[in-house]
Amino acid sequence: MKKSTKAAVGTLLVAALFAGVWLAERLAGANSMLVTVLEKGAIYALIAVSMNLLNGFTGLFSLGQAGFMLVGAYTYAIFTIPAARRMAVYQYYQGGIVQFELPCLLAIVLAGVVAAAFAALVGLPVLRLKSDYLAIATLGFAEIIRAVIQYDKLGPLTNGSNLLKTYPTFDTALFPFAVAGVCIAVILMLIHSTYGRACKAIRDDEIAAEAMGINLFRHKLLSFVISSFFAGVGGALLAMYQGTVQANAFKSSMTYEILLIVVIGGMGSVTGSVLASFLFIACSEWWLRFLDVETFIGTVQVPLLRSGFRMVVFSVVIMAVVLFYRRGIMGDREFSLDAIARAFSGKKRKGARAK
C-alpha cells in the first residue's frame, strides 16, 4: 500500500472511530453503560500500553503502575481545584498550600511530568535489580507513595486521607479517546524508532544488546520514565473520570488489573493491550452484571446468582483465556493497514479465480 493511500485510510479509520464514539454517546446517553465502558476502556488502554512498553517491549517486570497513576491523579486534582472551592476541599488545612489553578490540559501534562520525575528518582537504584526483585521493589514503591500521600504532615498539599474533589472533569467520551489516542500514537512512534529497537534488543538478549553498544541502564531508565509519564497521564484521566481522588483506591490490585490486561492482549502488542482493555472493562463493568442480581423463576431462586458471583465467573473466563491463549489475544502481532490490504486483495483474487 502506498504511503499516501495508507495515510488516507488511517485518517478515515480514526475519523470513523471518533464519529462512532460521538454517535454512541448521543444515542445511548452520557450516563449509559456503553459510554462508561468507552471512557474507562480508553483510559485503561493508555495505561496498559504504557505498561506494555516497559514489560512487553523492554522486558522489565515492573509492578509500580498504580503508584505512578496515583501521583498523576493527585497532581491533576491538586492543581485544578478552583481557588474559590479550596477552603471547602481543604477544610482541615485552611485551603491548602496551592492557591491557584491550572488549565486542564496543562495539568494533565504536569501529572505526567511529576510521575516521570518520581520514576527517575526511583529508577536510579531499583533498575539495577532484575526479574522478581525489580517487581517487588516497584510494588513496594507504589505502596510507600500511597502511604506518604495520606500522611497528615503533607495534608496542606494532598489533603491527607481526605477526598480531593470539585476539580474539572470531562463532559464527553471524546476527550479521553483523544488524549489516549495521541499518547498511544506517541508510544507507537517510540517503539518503531531506533530507541524502540534498542529496547527490544534488551528484552531479547541483554548480553548481545550490550555487545552491540547499547547502554543498558540508560535505555532501561528511559523506558521506565516514559512509561511512568503516560501512567501519570492515565492517572489524571482516571481522576477526571471518577470525579474524586483518594489514595486508598490506588492499591496493588489496580496494578494487577493492568498487568492482566497486558497479558490477555499479548506482551509486546499495542493492539492487543487496547483490545483487551475494552474487553476487560466491558466484561467486568457491564456484560456480566446480571450475574450479581438475584433471580427467581416463580418462587424458586436461581442457584448462584447473587452479589459477587459476577467476579467468580469473570475470574474463570480470565483463567480460560490465559490457559488457551498463552501468548494473549494478539501475541506480538499488531493491527496494520497493510495486513488489511493484503487480506482484501487475497479475497479479491480468490473471488476472481472462482469466476
Steps between C-alpha positions, in 0.01 A plus 500: 500500500635842405582744778242751380230234484598366840480849652159561344362166621644555848345846520164362391514223762584747777221732387258206489605398853434844645175529306393164641580608856313829453198319352498237777508774762210685337284190450571316825529804728794636696416287808454170317716194564621513139649846551645391835678211329627729223635760744661262749618269220684786329672595828599141580622454142750784545620365836526143365701616196732698727554189712553288188772741389688408816407133551439384145742703289788556744465185708491673840257340745367804687198510731504868592238622253237579765750720683570712193128518422445622857765771460342612172148501640597706805710742296208567266247539782721725717573745218150521348279551804356853460643748749150592617431140606828419670377597847217248465732222378794569734274585792742357758802674348376859445470461125832322446832620365409536132276803449481510122367277223638384165318427172396136464736407216797663668417318825480166314847557353628605843356178646710301255811708569474458879446125462803484268710694755407249771587218259843650433575518873371149567656354185857599587531238778233239411577453130825333597283216624356233272195278466304438822720734703410791272131412523513491882691830516258685272200351677647620828543849356131511402396408853742748657381791285139415588584511871702822466219682318265423791752626757349781708809720475444522123133584552531864383609363161324162465209549746621201700263202484209722393347519154609744233198616301329784312774506233410504128390175336426419136148534358544273199659162429686661211739672742660184652500343153687797357758520780552123510520485121770767480702337780476151346604643163809651666580166666468324163743747342744435785469123455574525127793737552866415558432530872220243475717255310767535769240421768391189310862392474535535878184294547625221273859476624668749731850364444470520121346848524787625717750345260337703219573820693157558658518669841278264701440717805432818302244332275334323793474828689359679195242226451408513869464879499298512175270222616445683829429827320211343311385317813481840670294637211275196530466566874392858425237373254380247757464779755288693250290190434438427870436859607681446832848382600600308809823307549325189632360428152847456348591168655722228358188327362476783245849415372402133478198595288722691257752215489217256432381715209852504355531120531157436349567736211850370436838608635659712231178594320354849523190388311451214744520732801239733351258220408546323835432825690158546346415129536611500865297810589195383303497159672569625851282811490215408265451162330520285816303732728188281476683228695491720813119529490291251697257339253183303574303267275166508671588448866823312432825694511749429223809347666824702530360823352572748778734785589863409432436210259593726208863516611513121541389447140726781382800335666417165336475669158838668552659169604362335185641778280843478664504118471389472138655824369834495677643771279186711537242601244749662265830345611760745368299587188361844422208638306632640174350656191731288285355181648147618424603585145660157454195325641269701277710443188522129583123471520469692179739266315323198644168628372653569159632141477161362600344680206 
